[in-house]
């Protein structure tokens, strides 16, 4: 009997194949007391497990297949950084000694604290880093429990996985790349989210995937024929002949589209009526720059700096930040927009507290610019580093989560103060760095005309703007169905921001997920957006959509869509807009 299972689709591809089921279960973590004379032995066992996993990750990094996306190495670096976090690498050893408990239980207790930290981060992208924690801890647990079957699931698979769809509880970025190298057709997992590192890699690899299936994944058996439709987030189990024929035809159509896309190369993003659109890339580590090769990105529209501050006891010194920013600024032709710190008050994951601080709605708490203004000693070194790095290229500074003009005035005052300090100290810096604001709070969107008088540019952060406007958390499975970028309130706020920027004659870009989704490209162009920033893997598809659009005809479509009050009709209009041959 055919089954239809729903999860979160990654990409828009279709895959047809047979299920290869890896371990889908989450083994229970053993808990027991250790005799006093075995404590040193247990600590040694834990330390050796950490060392083993570190060797495994470095081996993976050194032996990535040539077809691996450039960002793969950076994602493994993130796992290595997490492996160095005291909550994972050293605090469990202390718990073994002090509480006389086994290594597995000690690791679980501290890993739970780390997961809780990420759960309390409001930024949905950063919050998904708890998946990376789970993957790293899972590797350590497999070593500690000597679970050879679980550890060999992937390493002992055949050399070719053609026509096989991997079904698993979770996949790490490294696992995903290695399985793809063996020609895995697609994957479906119980865990995971749309903006995890594994999801980003799947998009880069052009690999259809469905994540977040949860318990229903247990209905899939080894050898079941599956259809994976990433565009709808649907897995069809045991489809009939009619459905197979239908999806095979869709597959062939997508192959033709991909071949056409590959020919774009570094063609300019120019509309059919000859207006050039600026396409930029989002990055979070200097190592991500490798992914820009061949993408045609005109610069960096969002450089997330949070990873410099995470997995460490103390925030980075000014010099460390300066070197990191310089590496990016010197390597990129075009503007580099450096976003100042966007973390909450529990930013230092140093294991200094036994229990994570409870956050009553962390998205609305002390985070981003609020935290930076409350702790100038944290903020000023970053400002100094950015101003100094701007000597070496086209750097811009972007302030996140602005909600009031007072916050902006305080921020600009601190920048002036830092400039005066650098001047007195005789340190080279650029006093004319453009300063922009990330418009992601409805209050800032509504008052965008006031912010535009004091800022050099806007960047619309649609991920948070949609969440705050609709009062939902897209990472929460129980309400994420309400996450709708086409909600009339969201579209009106986007238009308000763009109009305010245009009237003040300042550039307006968009760096949220909407910018990298071709479903929204023509609508956004019709609303007046001319600068898009996205993950590097999305640039070619957006460029193609721009090149197939006639700009002069899009504002009329945008007005029709904005005037629509019925949700299904509105979505239908967007489908019609995208179906137009040249729009």
ZAMARGU-4260 file (C-alpha; in steps of 0.2 Angstrom, whole numbers, plus 5000, padded with zeros to 4 digits):
<rodrens>
0) 5000/5000/5000 | 5007/5017/4995 | 5011/5029/5009 | 5014/5048/5008 | 5026/5055/5022
5) 5029/5074/5025 | 5044/5083/5031 | 5054/5098/5026 | 5061/5098/5008 | 5079/5103/5004
10) 5081/5110/4987 | 5068/5107/4973 | 5074/5090/4965 | 5065/5074/4963 | 5073/5057/4966
15) 5067/5039/4963 | 5076/5024/4971 | 5076/5011/4984 | 5078/5014/5003 | 5094/5009/5011
20) 5090/5010/5029 | 5104/5015/5041 | 5102/5015/5060 | 5086/5026/5063 | 5086/5023/5082
25) 5093/5033/5096 | 5102/5021/5108 | 5099/5024/5127 | 5114/5032/5135 | 5120/5020/5149
30) 5121/5027/5167 | 5131/5019/5181 | 5143/5023/5195 | 5162/5021/5194 | 5172/5013/5208
35) 5185/5025/5215 | 5199/5014/5209 | 5193/5015/5191 | 5190/5034/5189 | 5207/5037/5181
40) 5204/5023/5169 | 5187/5030/5165 | 5194/5048/5162 | 5207/5040/5150 | 5194/5031/5141
45) 5184/5047/5138 | 5200/5057/5133 | 5204/5043/5120 | 5187/5044/5113 | 5189/5063/5110
50) 5206/5060/5102 | 5199/5046/5091 | 5185/5057/5085 | 5197/5071/5081 | 5208/5060/5071
55) 5192/5053/5062 | 5187/5071/5057 | 5204/5077/5052 | 5205/5061/5041 | 5189/5065/5033
60) 5194/5083/5030 | 5210/5077/5022 | 5202/5064/5011 | 5187/5073/5004 | 5182/5068/4986
65) 5186/5081/4973 | 5167/5083/4970 | 5164/5089/4988 | 5158/5107/4988 | 5171/5119/4994
70) 5162/5123/5010 | 5163/5105/5016 | 5180/5108/5024 | 5173/5123/5034 | 5158/5113/5040
75) 5170/5099/5047 | 5180/5114/5055 | 5164/5118/5064 | 5164/5100/5071 | 5182/5101/5076
80) 5179/5118/5085 | 5164/5110/5094 | 5175/5095/5099 | 5187/5108/5107 | 5172/5116/5117
85) 5176/5113/5136 | 5158/5107/5138 | 5162/5092/5127 | 5181/5090/5128 | 5185/5093/5147
90) 5171/5096/5158 | 5164/5078/5156 | 5181/5072/5163 | 5179/5083/5178 | 5161/5076/5181
95) 5168/5058/5180 | 5180/5062/5194 | 5169/5072/5205 | 5153/5063/5203 | 5160/5045/5200
100) 5149/5043/5184 | 5153/5034/5168 | 5160/5044/5153 | 5144/5042/5142 | 5133/5049/5156
105) 5145/5063/5160 | 5146/5068/5141 | 5127/5067/5139 | 5124/5079/5154 | 5136/5092/5147
110) 5131/5090/5129 | 5113/5094/5135 | 5119/5110/5142 | 5127/5115/5125 | 5111/5110/5116
115) 5101/5121/5128 | 5113/5135/5124 | 5109/5134/5105 | 5090/5132/5109 | 5091/5149/5118
120) 5098/5158/5103 | 5084/5167/5093 | 5093/5167/5076 | 5086/5151/5067 | 5102/5148/5058
125) 5113/5148/5073 | 5100/5138/5083 | 5102/5124/5071 | 5120/5122/5077 | 5113/5110/5090
130) 5112/5098/5076 | 5131/5099/5074 | 5132/5096/5093 | 5122/5081/5091 | 5132/5074/5077
135) 5149/5077/5086 | 5142/5070/5102 | 5135/5055/5093 | 5152/5051/5086 | 5160/5051/5103
140) 5146/5040/5110 | 5149/5028/5096 | 5167/5026/5101 | 5163/5025/5120 | 5150/5012/5118
145) 5161/5003/5105 | 5146/5002/5094 | 5155/4995/5078 | 5139/4992/5069 | 5133/5010/5070
150) 5150/5017/5066 | 5152/5006/5051 | 5135/5009/5044 | 5143/5021/5031 | 5160/5015/5030
155) 5155/4997/5025 | 5143/5002/5012 | 5146/4997/4994 | 5157/5008/4983 | 5141/5013/4973
160) 5124/5018/4979 | 5116/5022/4963 | 5097/5022/4964 | 5098/5021/4983 | 5090/5033/4995
165) 5098/5034/5012 | 5086/5033/5026 | 5094/5038/5043 | 5091/5046/5060 | 5103/5060/5055
170) 5118/5063/5043 | 5133/5074/5046 | 5140/5086/5033 | 5155/5074/5030 | 5143/5059/5029
175) 5133/5068/5016 | 5148/5071/5005 | 5155/5054/5006 | 5138/5046/5002 | 5135/5057/4988
180) 5153/5053/4981 | 5146/5035/4981 | 5132/5041/4970 | 5118/5041/4984 | 5102/5047/4975
185) 5094/5056/4989 | 5092/5055/5008 | 5078/5057/5021 | 5081/5059/5040 | 5071/5059/5056
190) 5080/5074/5062 | 5087/5090/5054 | 5081/5107/5048 | 5081/5118/5032 | 5096/5129/5037
195) 5107/5116/5045 | 5125/5113/5038 | 5119/5096/5031 | 5104/5105/5022 | 5116/5118/5015
200) 5127/5105/5008 | 5113/5095/5000 | 5108/5111/4991 | 5126/5113/4985 | 5127/5095/4979
205) 5110/5097/4970 | 5104/5082/4981 | 5086/5080/4985 | 5082/5078/5003 | 5068/5077/5016
210) 5072/5081/5034 | 5062/5082/5050 | 5052/5066/5046 | 5052/5061/5065 | 5043/5045/5070
215) 5035/5042/5053 | 5052/5037/5046 | 5050/5021/5055 | 5037/5016/5042 | 5051/5015/5028
220) 5059/4998/5027 | 5075/4993/5018 | 5072/4990/4999 | 5056/5000/4999 | 5054/5010/4982
225) 5053/5028/4986 | 5050/5045/4977 | 5057/5060/4986 | 5050/5076/4980 | 5060/5090/4989
230) 5050/5104/4982 | 5035/5098/4992 | 5044/5089/5006 | 5035/5073/5002 | 5041/5055/5002
235) 5030/5043/4993 | 5033/5025/4999 | 5028/5011/4986 | 5021/5022/4973 | 5010/5015/4959
240) 5015/5015/4941 | 5005/5030/4936 | 5015/5041/4949 | 5031/5033/4944 | 5028/5038/4926
245) 5023/5056/4931 | 5038/5059/4942 | 5050/5052/4930 | 5044/5064/4917 | 5046/5078/4930
250) 5064/5072/4933 | 5069/5073/4915 | 5062/5091/4914 | 5073/5096/4929 | 5088/5088/4921
255) 5086/5099/4906 | 5084/5114/4917 | 5100/5110/4927 | 5110/5108/4910 | 5104/5125/4905
260) 5109/5132/4922 | 5126/5126/4921 | 5129/5136/4905 | 5127/5152/4914 | 5144/5152/4922
265) 5149/5170/4926 | 5136/5178/4915 | 5129/5195/4922 | 5113/5195/4931 | 5104/5206/4918
270) 5086/5207/4915 | 5078/5205/4898 | 5076/5224/4898 | 5094/5226/4902 | 5095/5231/4920
275) 5109/5223/4930 | 5104/5216/4947 | 5117/5214/4961 | 5119/5196/4967 | 5130/5194/4983
280) 5134/5179/4994 | 5132/5175/5013 | 5146/5167/5022 | 5151/5164/5041 | 5169/5158/5040
285) 5184/5164/5030 | 5185/5146/5023 | 5168/5148/5015 | 5176/5159/5002 | 5181/5144/4992
290) 5163/5141/4988 | 5162/5158/4979 | 5173/5152/4965 | 5163/5151/4949 | 5148/5158/4957
295) 5149/5176/4950 | 5145/5184/4967 | 5148/5203/4966 | 5153/5203/4984 | 5148/5197/5002
300) 5131/5204/5007 | 5132/5195/5024 | 5147/5190/5034 | 5141/5182/5050 | 5154/5185/5064
305) 5146/5174/5077 | 5158/5159/5075 | 5172/5169/5081 | 5164/5171/5098 | 5157/5154/5100
310) 5165/5138/5108 | 5177/5148/5119 | 5179/5154/5136 | 5183/5172/5132 | 5178/5183/5117
315) 5191/5185/5103 | 5204/5199/5105 | 5204/5213/5093 | 5219/5206/5084 | 5211/5189/5080
320) 5195/5198/5074 | 5205/5210/5063 | 5215/5195/5055 | 5199/5186/5051 | 5190/5201/5043
325) 5206/5205/5033 | 5207/5188/5026 | 5189/5190/5019 | 5191/5208/5014 | 5207/5205/5005
330) 5201/5190/4996 | 5184/5197/4989 | 5182/5209/4974 | 5167/5219/4979 | 5159/5225/4995
335) 5160/5214/5011 | 5146/5218/5023 | 5152/5213/5040 | 5137/5210/5053 | 5142/5214/5070
340) 5139/5201/5084 | 5121/5194/5084 | 5121/5182/5099 | 5112/5183/5116 | 5119/5186/5133
345) 5123/5168/5135 | 5136/5170/5121 | 5151/5162/5130 | 5149/5143/5129 | 5162/5140/5142
350) 5153/5128/5154 | 5155/5140/5167 | 5137/5137/5173 | 5130/5120/5177 | 5113/5123/5170
355) 5109/5134/5155 | 5101/5150/5159 | 5082/5149/5156 | 5077/5161/5143 | 5059/5167/5143
360) 5057/5170/5124 | 5076/5172/5119 | 5072/5180/5103 | 5065/5195/5112 | 5079/5196/5125
365) 5096/5204/5127 | 5104/5199/5110 | 5113/5207/5095 | 5115/5226/5096 | 5106/5226/5113
370) 5119/5215/5121 | 5133/5225/5112 | 5127/5241/5119 | 5126/5234/5136 | 5143/5228/5135
375) 5155/5240/5126 | 5170/5230/5131 | 5163/5216/5120 | 5157/5228/5106 | 5172/5240/5104
380) 5185/5228/5100 | 5174/5222/5085 | 5171/5239/5079 | 5190/5243/5080 | 5194/5227/5070
385) 5181/5231/5057 | 5187/5249/5055 | 5205/5243/5053 | 5201/5229/5041 | 5192/5242/5030
390) 5209/5249/5025 | 5212/5234/5015 | 5196/5233/5004 | 5178/5238/5002 | 5171/5234/5020
395) 5154/5239/5026 | 5147/5237/5044 | 5130/5231/5047 | 5121/5232/5064 | 5108/5218/5068
400) 5091/5219/5076 | 5089/5238/5077 | 5072/5242/5084 | 5074/5260/5090 | 5083/5276/5084
405) 5090/5277/5101 | 5100/5261/5098 | 5106/5267/5082 | 5112/5284/5089 | 5121/5274/5103
410) 5129/5263/5090 | 5135/5278/5079 | 5141/5286/5095 | 5152/5271/5099 | 5159/5271/5081
415) 5164/5289/5083 | 5172/5286/5100 | 5182/5271/5092 | 5187/5281/5078 | 5194/5295/5089
420) 5204/5281/5099 | 5212/5274/5084 | 5216/5291/5078 | 5225/5295/5094 | 5234/5279/5094
425) 5240/5282/5077 | 5233/5265/5070 | 5227/5265/5052 | 5208/5263/5050 | 5195/5269/5037
430) 5184/5282/5045 | 5172/5282/5031 | 5166/5264/5032 | 5147/5263/5027 | 5136/5258/5041
435) 5120/5250/5038 | 5106/5242/5047 | 5098/5224/5046 | 5080/5228/5046 | 5072/5212/5054
440) 5061/5219/5067 | 5044/5225/5063 | 5047/5241/5073 | 5062/5245/5062 | 5052/5241/5046
445) 5038/5252/5050 | 5050/5266/5054 | 5061/5262/5040 | 5060/5280/5033 | 5067/5287/5050
450) 5081/5274/5050 | 5085/5278/5032 | 5090/5296/5036 | 5104/5290/5047 | 5111/5274/5039
455) 5121/5271/5023 | 5111/5255/5017 | 5098/5243/5023 | 5098/5224/5022 | 5082/5215/5025
460) 5083/5200/5036 | 5068/5190/5031 | 5070/5175/5042 | 5068/5185/5058 | 5056/5198/5050
465) 5044/5184/5046 | 5045/5176/5063 | 5043/5192/5072 | 5029/5198/5061 | 5019/5181/5062
470) 5024/5177/5080 | 5030/5159/5075 | 5046/5150/5077 | 5050/5141/5061 | 5062/5128/5069
475) 5047/5123/5080 | 5038/5109/5071 | 5022/5112/5079 | 5020/5130/5072 | 5032/5130/5057
480) 5017/5127/5045 | 5012/5145/5048 | 5029/5152/5042 | 5024/5161/5026 | 5035/5173/5016
485) 5020/5178/5006 | 5009/5183/5020 | 5002/5200/5016 | 5009/5208/5031 | 5026/5202/5027
490) 5025/5208/5009 | 5019/5225/5015 | 5033/5227/5027 | 5046/5222/5013 | 5038/5235/5002
495) 5039/5248/5015 | 5058/5245/5018 | 5062/5246/5000 | 5052/5262/4997 | 5060/5270/5012
500) 5078/5265/5005 | 5073/5271/4988 | 5066/5288/4994 | 5082/5291/5004 | 5093/5285/4990
505) 5102/5272/4999 | 5104/5254/4993 | 5092/5240/5000 | 5098/5222/4999 | 5090/5206/5006
510) 5100/5193/5015 | 5087/5181/5021 | 5081/5165/5013 | 5068/5174/5002 | 5083/5181/4993
515) 5089/5164/4988 | 5073/5156/4983 | 5068/5158/4964 | 5050/5157/4969 | 5051/5175/4976
520) 5064/5183/4964 | 5052/5191/4951 | 5040/5197/4965 | 5055/5205/4974 | 5060/5213/4958
525) 5043/5220/4956 | 5043/5227/4974 | 5059/5236/4969 | 5073/5225/4976 | 5089/5226/4966
530) 5102/5218/4978 | 5100/5200/4983 | 5112/5191/4995 | 5111/5172/4998 | 5121/5155/5000
535) 5134/5153/4986 | 5125/5138/4980 | 5109/5147/4976 | 5117/5161/4965 | 5116/5152/4948
540) 5098/5149/4950 | 5093/5166/4955 | 5104/5173/4941 | 5094/5163/4928 | 5078/5169/4935
545) 5084/5187/4934 | 5090/5184/4916 | 5073/5177/4911 | 5063/5192/4919 | 5057/5208/4910
550) 5058/5221/4924 | 5046/5233/4917 | 5031/5221/4918 | 5035/5216/4936 | 5028/5231/4947
555) 5011/5228/4940 | 5011/5209/4946 | 5018/5215/4963 | 5003/5227/4965 | 4991/5213/4960
560) 4999/5202/4973 | 4999/5215/4987 | 4981/5219/4984 | 4976/5200/4986 | 4968/5196/5003
565) 4965/5177/5000 | 4980/5166/5004 | 4977/5153/4991 | 4973/5166/4977 | 4989/5175/4982
570) 5000/5160/4980 | 4992/5156/4964 | 4996/5173/4957 | 5014/5170/4962 | 5014/5154/4952
575) 5006/5163/4937 | 5020/5176/4938 | 5034/5163/4938 | 5025/5153/4924 | 5026/5168/4912
580) 5039/5165/4898 | 5047/5181/4900 | 5036/5189/4913
</rodrens>
